[in-house]
Amino acid sequence: MDDVQTEIEALTRALDLHSLRILMAIDQAGSISGAARSLGYSQPTITQHVQRLESKLGAALVVRAARSAHLTPAGALLAEHAPRIDASLTAAATELSRLLGRRVGTVRLIGPPEAIGVILAPVSFWLDTHFPGLDVTVAEAPDSQQAVSAVQGGRADLAIVFDIIGPGSLRRGHRPAGTRSTFLFAEEIVAVTSAEVDTDGDRVAPGALSDEPWITGAGTCSDAVAAAITRPVTSRDATVTRTDAALALATCTRATVFVAESSLSGVDLPAGVRTFALEPPITRRASAVTLSDAVASPTISIALRGLVSHRPAPVGLDELVTARRRSDSHRARFPISTSLRFPISDEESASMPSLTSSRAVRAATAAVAGALVLSSCASPHPSKGVGADTGEQIPKITVALPGSLSNLYVGQESGILNYYVASIAQEGLVSLDDKGRVQPGLAERWSQPNPTTYVFDLREGVKFQDGTPLTPEDVVFSLEKARDETASPGFSGLLTSVDSIEKTGDEEVTIRLSKPDAAFAKNMSTAGTAFITSKAFWERNQGKVGTPSALLLGTGPYKVTEFVPDSHVSFVRADTWRGPAPAVQDIRINFVPDESTRLVAAQSGDLDMAFNVPLAQATQWEKLQTMRVDYVNDLSYVGLYFNPNIAPFDDPKVRETFAHALDRSAYVDKLLRGHGEVATAIMTPESLVSTMSEEQAQKDLATVPQWSFDTGAAKAALAASKHPGGFETEILTPNTGPQLGKAAQALAQQLGDLGIVLKVREVPIEEWLASLDASSDHGVGMMWYFSTSGDPGEVPNYLLGAGNPSGYNNPAITDLLDRANAESDPKVRIDLLLQAETLQARDAINVPLWWGQSATAFSDELGIRNDSPYTFVSSWPTQLYRAQPQ
């Protein structure tokens, strides 16, 4: 035994972090030269380092060929352990740096005057709060151009710049030399005026105000509006240099000023002064500019994440708020880790990139990876069965969640993981069964006397977990809070059709809509917006529900007992639950964003369940002796989308070229290892099965025109385009979805053979979400959408409706969507949506790639009765049972 221990200690001393990083880089790049490029070393240096390590260990680690290299079993074993070792050491060094009080860096921000209050001040506060070791300085530049000059001259690290997009303008994404521009957000220009305006809505044509005196100058957007309508300067106009001065003049005189939405934040306009959006819309974009070589800097990377996460509140115009809410409801579905860490700036980590950033390495070798990812994936491991229900009680289960939560109330933080957690404790008026059909919830029945009125009859005897009874007043209060933009920013956009909510009987609540809404009933579940709580509980906690001090209160089978943000949340079985007692007594959900840490916990036997097993690690999870992995279609959609307002994607033939270069079957078979399905439409089959059979759903969706993988057709389309010689463009993919990046790399390889250079850049999820805006600079993008309710119109409305990411406007499609949203007959509604999809498919605006699956790991001793796309947005722990050994 002593000899064995001595041998292990000798092997341990031979290993070092540099070696592990090199082996991982070789595994990812597929060659010594590729690993050298990605790590910033020469090829001989990498070779010598590997040879020294092999000599120390007495084992071959790398098999070399003429133009490639791969790891031996010993090398692969070390590479498999490398990420978690690297992550643990980096985390320890980070904590030690904080403990010793060392500063971790400096970032210098600069922008024009209007950027200070809207962007730089709130973001610098956020950085100071989350990263107290980071020195942040803020400077003011006279204008955007001089802010960029400060970055180019080395006097600042990040510059905020604004530019204005006029109606119908074709953009080309110009960037200053040697810089990289990151889109932050776009906001509409609004008119502030006391003039009499002849309009029935929230929009006005700026020409209708051209005879009024205008306030112009650097503090306004009036000059850009005047240029758009060719209005000359008049002697009655006034010129200012600051926005506050312009608004002061507009409120005190009969003058008109045009400013961005955010300029009105916190401004109380006097009676008689009104705000209007413009028709056609004119938009101001905000971007962050830094030097191309500086993007990899840890401090700049963190500052960029703060900048892209910040969105100023929209002005209170229904036309603008509705569009913003629709966009925010999609952004909210993605979990954003708040436990961000700096890489340590010691000599070792400065010279060798961390393996926790290995996806950036793969992006740097996209030409190689595009060919490899579709040929090197292992076949799916055979799925294990699960034993019958023993009927035994389960004292406690531990669950791993692949993200961090900072608030438990889904209205405040609406990520898909928040739904999984909150639905354990809270219920809606209705529920959804395994086909997505609406079933009773807190309401045991309901009626619809007309298309815009819903009457819900509540169950009698329902209690909250504190023992107080559920009342109609609680339901009315909860739903009013759900449609309040301040209390529930994640919900309010889905309840814009609600006109009134009132108690109409001892156990009755009536909701009236301003217009028919076919998705409304599903939204009254915990897959939508109805998380019913106690009015007294909310008021007692002054609205700070979902926090560690207040927790959550609901009527569900489990009560929240503890919540530590970015750590865990605990539940205990509630004795107030009206149904049969669940088998599981206590639940602890740990927030574990790091993939390798979750796998180690599973290997150590510390987990009973794990959500969202990453496909890259699926084989390792499937091989665990004590766990199984279940795959379920998850209502997610992945596709390519184009912005026809950005060259060269204004050319239909260019869009056709890309569409024909997509090998969707290969993506699903090789990249996803079969855990997905080739998408024939934007709608998913699972969103239709509440109305028809799955077979009929597949058949109907396949009627949408398809773009087949055909390199000959792609070549012909490019030859017929305005760019037959090819061009260069960029696509962003989120770092939390590596499968999207791999698909983009494979597409880039296909396009490269045609003369098109598609640069694939993986970015933090926050930056990718910000780019999903029609005003961004990217003409092609990867779409990734998660639906919770499974309503068939949800994804088409987002991708094709007002404010869609493509900036695509087709009046015929708008009419079809409006009719579908108001249609009460499900089959007629689906037909209308299919017509809308058919029209957009012919224009090649969205090209579906695949419908996804989620992977959930369970202990072999833990069974689940029903595992469907809707299971985890309901009281899912009631479905768990103790399984007999297999």
Secondary structure, DSSP 4 states (H G I P E B T S, - for coil): -HHHHHHHHHHHHH--HHHHHHHHHHHHHSSHHHHHHHHT--HHHHHHHHHHHHHHHTS--EEE-SS-EEE-HHHHHHHHHHHHHHHHHHHHHHHHHHHTT---EEEEEEE-HHHIIIIIHHHHHHHHHH-TTEEEEEEE-SSHHHHHHHHHTTS-SEEEEEEEE-TTPPB-----TTEEEEEEEEEEEEEEE-S----SSSEE-GGGGTTS-EEESTTSSHHHHHHHTTPPP-TT-EE-SSHHHHHHHHHHSS-EEEEEGGGGTT--PPTT-EEEEESS--EEEEEEEEEGGGTT-HHHHHHHHHHHH--PPPPS-HHHHHHHHHHHHHHTTS-------PPP-SHHHHHS--GGGHHHHHHHTHHHHHHHTTTSPPPPPPPP--PPB----EEEEEEEESS--S-S-TTTS--HHHHHHHTTT---SEEE-TT--EEESSEEEEEEEETTEEEEEEPTT-B-TTSPBP-HHHHHHHHHHHT-TTT-TTTGGG-TTEEEEEEEETTEEEEEESS--TTHHHHTSTTTT-----HHHHHHTTT-TTSTTT----SSSEEEEEEETTTEEEEEE-TT-SSPPPSEEEEEEEE---HHHHHHHHHTT--SEESS--GGGHHHHHT-TTEEEEEEEEEEEEEEEE-TTBTTTTSHHHHHHHHHT--HHHIIIIISTT-EEE-SSSS-GGGTTTTS-HHHHHHHHTTS------HHHHHHHHHTSS-TT--EEEEEEETT-HHHHHHHHHHHHHHHTTT-EEEEEEE-HHHHHHH-STTSS-SEEEEEEE-SS--TTHHHHHHHSTT-TT----HHHHHHHHHHHH---HHHHHHHHHHHHHHHHHHTSEEEEEEEEEEEEEETTEEES--STTGGGS-GGGGEEEBPP-
